[in-house]
Amino acid sequence: MGSLWILYVAIYVLVVAGWWMIFTKAGQEGWKAIIPFYNLYILLQIVGREGWWLILFFIPIVNIVVYVVVSLDLAKSFGRSGWFAVGLIFLPVICPLILGFGDARYVGPAAKGGQAA
């Protein structure tokens, strides 16, 4: 049981590190990635969506669609394809690490046309 908790904490730390680097690459402060709900608000800013979209994350079924749209926008904001967005959706531990620690560069908010950074 104890080793399971250690594994859980290790995975959590990796995920936080990936998101911290994503936020940093996008010009935000990394600590914003660890504050619940506020991190979603900042993520919406990074991808170029309006802040009121945060409300949509609390509506059942709609939140799934919004998550897919934001994942697509995030991938495009870092110059990645829609297939990388599929990875963000189905491999939520690995793909943020690749985006944060890889060679991906923030090119601007995709929802607003990108190329702003």
N, C-alpha and C positions, 0 to 999 in steps of 0.2 A: 504494500500500500504506500509506504514512504517513497519507494523508488518511482512510483507512478506520479506522485506529486512533484518530485524532482524533474521528471521528464516534462510534465505540464509547465512548470515554471521556466524551464529551459526553452521550450517552444514559444512561450509567451514573450520571453526576453528577445528571442530572435525576431518575432513579428514586430515588436515595438521598435527594435533597432532598424528594421527595414522601413517602417513608416516614418521614423524619425529622419532617416536619410532622404526619403522622398520629400518630406516637408522642407528639409534644408535645401535640397536641390531646387525646389520651387520658390525659394526666397522667403520662406516662412521660418519661424523659430522651431526647432525640433521638439521642444517640450510640449508644443501644442498638440502633438500627435498622441499624447497620453491622457488628455482630458476628455472624458466621455462627453458626447454630444457636441462639444466645442470642436473636437477634431473633425467631425462630419461637416460642421459649418465651414471650417478652414479648407477642408477638402473640396467643398462646393466652390469656394473662391478660387482654388487652384485650377479647377477644371473649367471655371467660367460660368457656373450656374448661379442663379440668384439665391440669396440666403433663405428665402421662404421655402425652398425645396426641402429644407430640413424637416418641415412638417410632414412631407410626403413619406419620409422614412418611418413614420409612426402609423401609417395606414396599411392594414393587412392587404396583401396581394399587390397593391400599388408599390409598396416598398421593394418588392422583388424587381419590378420593372425599373424603378428609379435606380436601384443598385446596378442593374445591367447598363443603363444609360451612363451613369457616373463612371463605371468601370471602362466603358468604351471611351468616354471623354478623357479619363486619366491616361489610358494607353496612348491616345492620340496627342495628349499634352506633352508626352515624353517621346514623341516621334515613333511610337510603336504601332503595330497593325491591330486590327480587330481581333486577330487570333491571340494576341497577347492579352487582350481584355478577357477572352475566354479563359485564359490561364489565371487571371486575377480572380475570376469568379469561382473556378473549380479547384484551384490550387492556392488558396489564400495565405498559405504559410510561405511558399516558395517564391511566387512571383513578386511580392513586394520586396523581398530580399534581392532578387535579380534587378528590379527597377531601382532600388535604393543604392545598392553597392556595385551595380554594373556600370556600363559606359553610357547608359541612357542620359540624355540631357533634356532639361525642361525647355520646351520651345514656345510655351505660352498656353493660355487657356483655350482648349480645343473648342469649347462651346461658343467662344467669341471669335473664332477664326484662327486662333493660335498665332505663332510667330511674334508674340509680344515681348518675349524675354530676350 
